[in-house]
Amino acid sequence: MLYSESTFIENISLHIVGNRLNEENIRLSNKLLHINIELNRILVHHFLSTFKNNEYFNFYHDIDIEMNEVYTCVKNIFENKDVLYTQSINLAKHLYRQCMHPQIKGGEFYTVYFKNCILEGEVVDAIGLFKSENKDTFLKVTTLKNDFKIETIEGVNINKLDKGCLIYNKKQKSGYVVSVVDNTNKSIEAQYWLDDFLHIQQQNDGYHNTQNILSIYKKFINKELPKHFDISKTDQVDLLNKSVAYFKDNEKFNIEKFTNEVICQSEIIDTFKQYKSSFQQDYDIKIADDFTISESAVKKQVRSIKRVIKLDKNFDIYIHGNSELIERGEDNKGKYYKVYYNEES
C-alpha cells in the first residue's frame, strides 16, 4: 500500500488534451508549472489520496516492451528527470491519438514527478499521469464593504480524481509497478485509458491470484455447478462459506488442499479444475496453484459473494455459518425452510 505523508512534487507539467474524433485541439504548455509549498501539498493529496488498494499492474507489449509508448517515456524520465517536460509532450500527444470515441471528454493532463513515496515499506520515486475530465460548480462569496457578492466558479474538485496512474521506480525490466484509478465510468469508451493509452496488465502476484481464484470459484458455484450436479441452494451457500473460511484462516493457497478441504467430492473437484483451466484459456489469464493469500483481495472479493437464498419476493435467508442448521422441505402449503438456532437477538 502507498503511504504519502512525506511525499512531495518535484516537477509537474500540464497540457490540455481534447477529443481528437470531435476535432477538439491539443494545447501544449511552454514550460513546467511552478507551484508553491501549499499548492504542492494540496496537489499531492488530490493526486494520491485515491490510491488505496494493493492491486498492481505492469506495462507490456505483445512484441517488445520498448514499443509501449508510455513505458518508454517514463523510463526516459526516471533516467533523467530533466526531460520530464519533453516527455510530457510525447505522452500528451500519445493520449490525444487514443481519444477516438465520441463520448471521451477532453481535459487537463498532468505529468508529475513524486519524491519520497513509500510503497510496501520502501522509499521510491514515482511518476504520476492524471487526467481531469469532469468539472464541478463552486460558490464564491466575497465581501464588498457592508454587502456580499456570490458567484459561481467552475473547476476541479480536489477531493475527486477522474483518471490516474502511478508508476513506481521498481521492476523496470518487467514493466514497472503500476497503480491505476479510473473513477469516471466502466463503459467501453472508458477503457482507452487502461488499454489504449497505458497498455497495462495485472501483475501475477498474490493479490492477482487471490482475486481471480475467488472470482472463478464464485462463478463456478453459482452458475456452472448446477449445470452438472443436482445441488441445493443451501449447499451452494455452504460451499461459498467454506471458501471464505479457507482464505481467512490460511496464509498460503494450495489448489489441492483447497479443493480437498472445501469441495471434498472428487467429481465436483474434477469439474472445478476443468472449469478453472477453460476460464484461464478463454480469458488469457494465469493463476498459480500455490501462492501467498492477499488479505486485502480477500476482503474485496468477500463483499461481492452473496451468501443468500432468495425466496420469491417475500424472504431472503442469509447463511453465514453451519448449513446443517437449516432444512428444506415441502408440505401441502408449499415449499419451506426450517431454521434451528440457540439465541435470538
Number of C-alpha atoms within 10 A of each C-alpha: 14 18 18 18 12 12 21 18 20 13 19 22 23 23 23 18 26 24 22 19 15 15 9 14 13 19 15 16 14 11 12 16 12 11 14 7 10 8 12 17 16 12 16 19 17 16 23 20 15 17 19 12 14 18 21 21 21 21 25 21 15 7 8 8 15 16 12 19 19 23 22 16 19 27 21 15 18 18 9 10 15 12 14 23 22 14 21 27 20 15 24 23 16 17 25 21 16 17 25 16 15 11 14 19 17 21 18 18 24 22 25 23 22 22 18 17 21 19 18 11 10 11 17 16 18 25 23 22 24 22 24 22 18 17 13 10 11 13 9 10 11 10 9 8 6 5 7 9 9 10 9 10 12 11 12 18 15 12 11 16 23 18 21 23 23 22 26 23 18 15 11 16 10 12 24 21 21 25 22 23 18 18 13 13 11 9 9 9 14 20 15 18 22 17 12 15 19 24 19 23 17 18 19 16 17 22 22 22 25 24 22 18 19 20 15 15 20 21 14 18 18 16 10 15 18 14 10 10 10 7 12 11 16 21 13 20 23 21 20 25 21 18 21 18 13 17 20 14 9 13 12 14 21 14 14 12 13 18 18 12 13 19 18 13 11 11 11 15 17 12 15 20 14 11 18 18 14 12 14 14 11 9 8 8 15 16 18 16 12 14 18 16 22 22 17 15 20 17 14 12 17 19 8 10 17 14 20 15 15 12 12 7 6 6 9 11 14 13 18 13 13 10 17 11 11 14 12 12 9 9 7 5 6 7 10 12 12 9 12 10 7 4 5 4 2
